[in-house]
Amino acid sequence: MREKSSIKKRILEYLDLKGISKYQFYKDSGIARGVLDKNSGMSEDNIARFIAYAPQINISWLILGKGAMEGAGISQKQSQSPISNNTTSLENENRRLREELENKNKILEIQEELISLLRKEISRFEGHDPDNENPFSA
């Protein structure tokens, strides 16, 4: 039987350290219930959701097991202003769409960084220099 992925093990380690139940994690992160219990890999989308959930996480630690658990994650801007009682529904919709766009851009940034890390790791395993060639080219 296949063993649980190292990324899942590190996510579980993070949750345990922070005292967060799997139920609460699934609810807050948007990751489907039971994903962490399966003996399989972790999808790129779920990794991105975890990193968005825990932006302080060190991506090298999460992916490669190197470095400290926290400290080198993607920085997260928080630009929330109080909503006055006079704010119109169009202003609320505009704010919601801007936040949604910002979140999508953060996920895209995380996915790009993840792809870069994975390409370097693949190149390292194949004995290639990741800065000089594309390991996926024929």
Secondary structure, DSSP 4 states (H G I P E B T S, - for coil): -PPPPHHHHHHHHHHHHHT--HHHHHHHH-PPTTGGGSSS---HHHHHHHHHHSTTB-HHHHHH--S-SBSSS--------PPPTT--HHHHHHHHHHHHHHHHHHHHHHHHHHHHHHHHHHHHHHT--TTTS-TT--
